[in-house]
Amino acid sequence: MKFFVLLRINIKNGKLKQIRVFEIPILEYGIKNQKKIRPRCPLFYQFKFDNKKPVFYLKINRDTDYTYLCLQHWIDTLDYLDRDFYILCDRQKLEKNVLRKITFYNTNIKFIKSCKNSALKKIVDKIATKWWFNATFAHLTTFFHARQNKINKFWNIDADDTMFALEPQEIGNLLKNVEKYAAKEDIKTLSLDMWHSRTRKKHWSFGITYNNNFLEIFDIFNSLKNSSWQKFYEKYDIAFNLDWFFTYLKDKMKYKIESFYVENCYFIHWGNFIINPIGSSICHWHAGILAFPVLSEIYKDNDLGKIPVANDCIKFEINKTCDFGDFVYKYLSNIKHFPKELQNLHRVKKYGNHGKLNRYCR
């Protein structure tokens, strides 16, 4: 651990510097829109947030190239929405890398860590098996922090490995429509269809999840006597987490916990698509089918690669401005950053804009 660290934080139209002593943020100062940012101590500075609008919790744990691609896309989306966010991160090195690599739009950058107090530990012991302890603490922290700060509506996002293949404003408009629908139908929790259709309605999951006035959730947690609820799902899994507990609340306790999908939209759940084609995927919802191109086109398995969208999934539609290929080129591919010599070699001149490699690539 270094005694003194100077971090340079990327701010749109400005610069922010943070001094850390023994990894503790001591001082921040900089410039924004050609005006000086008054020096402040992050330990005592009261960062602003608006609990009248749904707040976003961006959970990150992985430190990979795609972590920064995903998180940047979420940050861009939240700038369009003008929403407050907290980045939930338990890894100090990852937090520093985020501050160095992500471009933020203002200086209201708030990090929190997983809460592991005795009250939450009692809940985790009744919900999760050992493999999922840390992830369950992270999920519960969003509920705990929201309750402490009187935030009744919030998004819980796995921001290090999820990405809609849409422009930030398109994602923002979609999320606002999800919020309106949940309010209209009094849905407690509404999650993207990452596993519901894929498991033929057997498994509801977190990932990209909106929580809508689920004020009684801690009464439910605290009334739980043991982990006996897991017996309903033992034929489907060997490790249990908050996703499975919410599946139980939906199936057995009949809470309004639902799933949604986006018609004609591609979605990326990052990972190794070849080695782990179930745990990670590129998928596409269209005309009642949830398609996984890696499984259908590379593995040549249509049973796994083309699945009916669950009939209880809520459909949202959007007006797209680019197709998947355009999105990959614009936001993901490093081809456009090839030097002109490599563009000539590989005949990829049409991509243009040659220069340095994507700044997230190592």
Secondary structure, 3 states (H helix, E strand, C coil): CCCEEEEEEEECCEEEEEEEECCEEEEEEEEECCEEEEEECCCCCCCCCCCCCCEEEEEECCCCHHHHHHHHHHHHHHHHHCCCEEEEECCHHHHHHHHHHCEECCCCCCEECCCCCHHHHHHHHHHCCHHHHHHHHHHHHHHHHHHHCCCCEEEEEECCCEEECCCHHHHHHHHHHHHHHHHHHCCCEEEECCCCCCCCCCCCCCCEEEEECCCCHHHHHHHCCCCHHHHHHCCCCCCCCHHHHHHHHHHCCCCCEEEEEECCEEEEECCCCCCCCCCCEEEEEECCEEECHHHHHHCCCHHHHEEECCCCCEEECCCCCCCHHHHHHHHHCCHHHCCHHHHHHHCCHHHCCCCCCCCCCC
